Amino acid sequence: MLKLGILGLGTVGSGVVKILEKNAENIKNKVGTEVKIIKILVNNLDKERDIEIDKNLLTDNAEDIINNPEIDIVVELIGGEQPAYDYIMRSIENGKSIVTANKLVIAKYGKRIFRKADENDAQVCYEGSVAGGLPIIRPLQNSLAANRIEKIYGILNGTTNYILTDMSKNKKDFDESLKNAQDLGFAEADPSSDIDGHDAAYKITILSSLAFERFVDVRDVYVEGIREIKSTDLELAHEMGYVIKLLAIAKNGNDGVDIRVHPAFIPEDHPIAMINGTYNCVYLHGDAVGQVMSTARGAGQMPTGSAVTADIIQVAKDINYNQREVQRMDSFLESNVTKIDEIENSFYLRLEVEDKPGVMAHIAKIFGDNNVSLASVLQKQKDNPVVPLVFITHHVKEKDLEKSLNEIKELDDVIEIKSVIRVENDI
Ligand SMILES: NC(=O)c1ccc[n+]([C@@H]2O[C@H](COP(=O)([O-])OP(=O)(O)OC[C@H]3O[C@@H](n4cnc5c(N)ncnc54)[C@H](OP(=O)(O)O)[C@@H]3O)[C@@H](O)[C@H]2O)c1
């Protein structure tokens, strides 16, 4: 028999307990021995739970798990940075293997955790930390292991994908769609980690380390969220044959990893453009396999519970049969992140200008002087002294674009630069 201690009995913890109970016989057959929960850590012992649970299993003292010599595997599902990180490290020091869905801790401290695990011959599995039910960590470690992977694109946050889909399909503005997402339980009361892009940044950091075998510091990842996206931009994108998604991007370069999260125009016939609502996807290119895309719901009790329980089965099987399938990380290198102003991209730009002769010529001159060449221009005629001007640029260095926009802002006939959104034509 293998014994589990679970830290946390919230959304995901409850899902894991349900799956372990419901599929106990099947799991026993897969592992070769029974897998039994012997302690569960919670904050509040008196809280009403949505699952039936033997109260004797519950504790509010983490030491009952971390320092319990009977426990083989610690499943961390309390979330957040501390005390989760401390509990993980101390459990490893005590010879336990770890299963976690904590993207923040893995993205921020993965290197230290994996090194500590390698030193202690423990295993760390974290499939649930990226895109909930979507299998991607183990495929990168196993099924895709023969490939050199140079690029990964992902829609890694279901809340923002739901909001952008709702804004686009129902012509709503951001605040209305956010409220709708909150009412439906797809966005938290404090949605900032999702809508400002940090949640997706943790996830792409994890994927990039694994795919490129290079650790990057999550604090160096360029992050821009979706608060500034307007329904006008979604409509114009559609008119020009694009959709707007919050895209997580990682590209392996010679001098560093180009890794970022920001809204992006994507051609509407690209497979990623079709991922709507709360669905997540990961799209990557392997030198042998070619393009691979997988999609699934990126969160929720049972999808995430499924990923976490699969990790438990894997670790339990490895312990029971004295084998090790989980990849070691000790050969991974550390890598720089390419600075955003050195990156080249196409851009969508929406300006509001006065409807006067010569305004286009002034703007075009500034672009020309700063090496910004234009792929297309859309001028919307309105019976109005103020008109919108829309540009799509060819590839330009971010710093050249920024310099030209700073100059354009100063022109008398330019009222405002309304939107600047990157265009990913080469996915
Ligand atoms: N929810 C999802 O769909 C989802 C998807 C992918 C990944 N994840 C990740 O999974 C992890 C768990 O998320 P969740 O949504 O299940 O969280 P949650 O519903 O907030 O549950 C957290 C659980 O941990 C317990 N807890 C929190 N802090 C504690 C502390 N200091 N000491 C003891 N117990 C503590 C809570 O106890 P009480 O019950 O007593 O309050 C609760 O049972 C997070 O890392 C999250 O990012 C979640």
The ligand as a Gaussian input file, in Angstrom:
#p B3LYP/6-31G(d) Opt

LIG

0 1
 N       -9.407000      25.589000      -9.264000
 C       -8.958000      25.216000     -10.459000
 O       -9.724000      25.007000     -11.398000
 C       -7.480000      25.019000     -10.661000
 C       -7.001000      24.680000     -11.947000
 C       -5.626000      24.448000     -12.138000
 C       -4.768000      24.584000     -11.061000
 N       -5.255000      24.946000      -9.842000
 C       -4.307000      25.072000      -8.728000
 O       -4.642000      24.108000      -7.734000
 C       -4.297000      24.604000      -6.437000
 C       -5.524000      24.549000      -5.529000
 O       -6.534000      25.361000      -6.075000
 P       -8.047000      25.306000      -5.546000
 O       -8.837000      26.060000      -6.542000
 O       -8.415000      23.917000      -5.204000
 O       -7.914000      26.174000      -4.197000
 P       -9.028000      26.386000      -3.069000
 O      -10.351000      25.932000      -3.543000
 O       -8.869000      27.758000      -2.568000
 O       -8.578000      25.363000      -1.902000
 C       -7.455000      25.575000      -1.091000
 C       -7.460000      24.533000       0.020000
 O       -6.259000      24.664000       0.761000
 C       -6.549000      24.893000       2.146000
 N       -5.566000      25.863000       2.617000
 C       -5.247000      27.056000       2.043000
 N       -4.254000      27.654000       2.724000
 C       -3.936000      26.825000       3.735000
 C       -2.984000      26.884000       4.797000
 N       -2.151000      27.912000       4.947000
 N       -2.953000      25.852000       5.674000
 C       -3.791000      24.815000       5.535000
 N       -4.701000      24.678000       4.559000
 C       -4.776000      25.689000       3.669000
 C       -7.978000      25.406000       2.205000
 O       -8.536000      25.016000       3.459000
 P      -10.090000      25.279000       3.859000
 O      -10.870000      24.394000       2.931000
 O      -10.192000      24.874000       5.257000
 O      -10.325000      26.733000       3.601000
 C       -8.604000      24.678000       1.017000
 O       -9.046000      23.406000       1.393000
 C       -3.758000      26.032000      -6.673000
 O       -2.358000      25.985000      -6.764000
 C       -4.355000      26.412000      -8.025000
 O       -3.593000      27.363000      -8.732000
 C       -6.585000      25.167000      -9.625000

